[in-house]
Amino acid sequence: MDQTISKAESAILHTYNRYDLVLEKGDGAYLYDTDGKAYLDFGSGIGVSSLGYGNKTLQSALKKQIDQLIHTSNLYYHEPLAQAAEKLKTISGMDRVFFANSGTEAIEGALKTARKYAKQKGNSACEIISMEHSFHGRSMGALSVTGTESYREPFEPLVGGVKFAIFNDLESVKEQVTEKTGAILLEPVQGEGGVFVAEQSFLQGLRTLCEEKGILLIFDEIQCGMGRTGSMFAWQGYGVQPDILVMAKAIGNGVPVGAFAMKEEVAQNSLKPGDHGTTYGGNPLACQAVSTVIDLFTEQKLAEHVRRLTPYLEEKLDTLLAKYDLFTGRRGKGFMQGLITSCPAGKIVEAAKQEGLLLVTAGAQVVRFLPPLIITEKEIDEMTEKLERALVRVC
Ligand SMILES: *Cc1c(COP(=O)(O)O)cnc(C)c1O
């Protein structure tokens, strides 16, 4: 393991502080390091591997696609594209889909869509209102709408015309709205910023506000979408539909892919041929992944499984909250949960790793739980046992 780490560290740009762990393979909800030690994965590679590891159906579909055709460019059509787009349209409740290569790129596309739409409607400013504690990605555009100042500051000047409002505070959004406002962007459940769950009345209020003022409502469901909160997309759980929906992470279960989708009216008044593109966005391999992942989600009724097991997971987390003083609260929806801690979250995650449990942080004070959606009650029990053993050793 040490050799791999030093080899990697001598050649890669040091932008990540990684854990001392070299992973080799995965199976179900478990990952294995190069010594063969098993880790119960409650991070899913940051909400990506929702089907778990080593899914045979997905693997064989991808292998078959690799043998057949990996890339065509977007100059041509291919069957996986038609299938993935049709299926994503159906499950997302949107009308038109664009495939990108990552979440960040999908956000960029959504921002461009909003800009073009506003211009078309005579609003040439198209200001965007985003939320504090939000995370939308690291490119210049996505960073401009990300609500953490320390991420933005070193890279200013960024894309202009962005204002930040307070999440779950409708009045703070209303205060920022002017005739220049073109779109409101938010995660229905904020992930990186600390696992903050939108209140029903907040999303409903935003929807009404957007109707009244002709503003586009954009949901970034890159992390909270695809079954994670107990419905295929979080908006469906709230019954509040966005005009533009941004997806990535779990839609490819590890194959890099992102997508943004929109209602027909938005499509008709925004991006036209020549306005947007990508060389391999929506290539046959990525589309085969999306298409097969959607089939598996539907067949395995994963959103329903999340809804059924959420009370059990929440009960276990609440037990930990009651038992350990270092936990001061819990926030979350479905299989996207956070325990707020008075001790550095990174220390807890590090100790858990040593016990064979992988977790992620969400800021300095939140331990985040993003298990594969296939986990069982038994694995939830195992998670709590391992976490308790880790807690004994920290803080
Ligand atoms: C991960 C994430 C992104 C960025 O996606 P990448 O695939 O890393 O580019 C954007 N928004 C949210 C909510 C995310 O969780």
Ligand as a Chemical Component Dictionary entry (heavy atoms), coordinates in Angstrom:
data_LIG
# 
_chem_comp.id                   LIG 
_chem_comp.type                 NON-POLYMER 
_chem_comp.pdbx_formal_charge   0 
_chem_comp.three_letter_code    LIG 
# 
loop_
_chem_comp_atom.comp_id 
_chem_comp_atom.atom_id 
_chem_comp_atom.alt_atom_id 
_chem_comp_atom.type_symbol 
_chem_comp_atom.charge 
_chem_comp_atom.model_Cartn_x 
_chem_comp_atom.model_Cartn_y 
_chem_comp_atom.model_Cartn_z 
_chem_comp_atom.pdbx_ordinal 
LIG C1 C1 C 0 -20.753 16.258 -6.558  1  
LIG C2 C2 C 0 -21.635 17.405 -6.776  2  
LIG C3 C3 C 0 -21.426 18.308 -7.835  3  
LIG C4 C4 C 0 -20.249 18.199 -8.758  4  
LIG O1 O1 O 0 -20.301 17.034 -9.522  5  
LIG P1 P1 P 0 -18.945 16.452 -10.164 6  
LIG O2 O2 O 0 -19.381 15.189 -10.853 7  
LIG O3 O3 O 0 -17.978 16.246 -9.060  8  
LIG O4 O4 O 0 -18.460 17.446 -11.148 9  
LIG C5 C5 C 0 -22.340 19.324 -8.014  10 
LIG N1 N1 N 0 -23.409 19.454 -7.203  11 
LIG C6 C6 C 0 -23.646 18.608 -6.189  12 
LIG C7 C7 C 0 -24.860 18.778 -5.346  13 
LIG C8 C8 C 0 -22.756 17.572 -5.926  14 
LIG O5 O5 O 0 -22.973 16.758 -4.887  15 
# 
loop_
_chem_comp_bond.comp_id 
_chem_comp_bond.atom_id_1 
_chem_comp_bond.atom_id_2 
_chem_comp_bond.value_order 
_chem_comp_bond.pdbx_ordinal 
LIG C1 C2 SING 1  
LIG C2 C3 SING 2  
LIG C2 C8 DOUB 3  
LIG C3 C4 SING 4  
LIG C3 C5 DOUB 5  
LIG C4 O1 SING 6  
LIG O1 P1 SING 7  
LIG P1 O2 DOUB 8  
LIG P1 O3 SING 9  
LIG P1 O4 SING 10 
LIG C5 N1 SING 11 
LIG N1 C6 DOUB 12 
LIG C6 C7 SING 13 
LIG C6 C8 SING 14 
LIG C8 O5 SING 15 
# 
